[in-house]
Amino acid sequence: MIVSVLILILSSIGIQAACLSESLSLEKLELNASEMKLMEDTVGRFESTVLPKLPSDHDIMIRLETLNPRVNAEIVKENTLVSIVVWGGMLSHPKMNPATLNLLLCHELGHLLGGPPLKSRTGWSSTEGQSDYYSSYGCLKDLGVNEEQFLGAALALTSIYAEVARQSAPRLDVCDQTVATRMNYGYPSIQCRLDTLVAGWNELARPKCWFIE
Amino acid sequence: MKKQMIFAAILLASMSQVKAEVTLAPVKHLYVPSGFDSNDSVEVVVTGNFPNPCYSRNTVSVEVKGDQIEVEVSAIRRDTKAACPMMLVPFKEVVSVGNLQGGTYDIVVNDKLTESLTISESTSNSIDDHLYAAIDQVEQRGANEYVLQGWRYSNCIDLDRVDVVSNGKDTLSVLPVMKQLSSFCPMKMMPVAYAVKLDFSNLKTKEPLIHVRTMDGKSYNTVLNLEGLK
């Protein structure tokens, strides 16, 4: 297994200017030094705890693009090189904290390692629902997160998803009652995604709001 | 009681004069827009002509069986004692196929029309922050010059760019991509018009489809008659 991890903090003035022109929200874009260290430490623990256990021959790099205001994250794979990118708008979101960042990183890793259903028959990436399930089923537990921390992180992360996707905020006391007639290979509803995280944590079956046996 | 029986008899007699039959619609063309990926709700467009006004649109069913998508477009044919004037009535059905796993599918409509449909794997695994404009009309202003008309629901969003994707055959997909300017989005209803140039020269039909992706995850579709526009 070859795992090489890099944390790149992109802070060039040129990148900052280009990104700010497309800013979604400038109220609290930059992390202060202690917040940045907290995020770096979280990523460091994630690297040392989760990545070495991976039965993979991929090179995995985690990039924190702190000055990009986009509230998002993604995983990109080019041959054996895998990059997980978390942008500044996500890192500096008021709901972001170490447990939420761990869940987000587990979700992105879940696209690579979560297994079927895949987005494409010949592709590499697990669907969003499957990546959610992977993230809470095993990955997050490996990081020593307890149930209270998990529930807080799951609600926080899906609430951020809801803001970005302009959907209603999800709740822990309700479930998405939708029964999918076909497998959802795209984005399940935000409530369905929270239900999936909870199902994964409790090692229950994947919810019917997106998954078909 | 007697009055009710007479009323029922009259009703039955009148109903017997108008028979409605569900039949397969006479489909003529299947448009398959390009550019769908596994995050999209896929739509295709079926057109045809009813032979007379006694036909009307009915239901559309979609069944995905492995890599085959079977679409059945039905119509209602009314047999009335009144004459049905001999007149072609064009119809258009926008068929929601829904979300599909990336791959190549054969799509068959009424066992008559067949096309290939390719769904690409989504290029990004990020949160779904894609937003298209709310378009409900396309108007031609000049040769190749069109205006997308619709609504801007808040001043926190604005048009970023308009991408145009051709399927090289009969359809131009128009993607009016919006960008979010701020996180505060007060509800407003502002009419908008976005000019766009559409080049149909690489298409192989005189009746192309303009397929505009819209904010609600669906699309606005209009079929042109380029010969009629001359």
Interface residues (C-beta under 8 A of the other chain):
Chain A: E22 L24 S25 E27 R70 V71 N72 A73 E74 I75 V76 E108 H111 P117 L118 K119 S120 R121 T122 G123 S125 T127 E128 S131 I160 Y161 E163 V164 A165 R166 R182 M183 N184 Y185 G186 Y187
Chain B: S38 N39 D40 S41 V64 G98 N99 L100 Q101 G102 G103 I119 S120 E121 S122 S124 N125 S126 I127 D128 D129 L131 K179 Q180 L181 S182 S183 C185
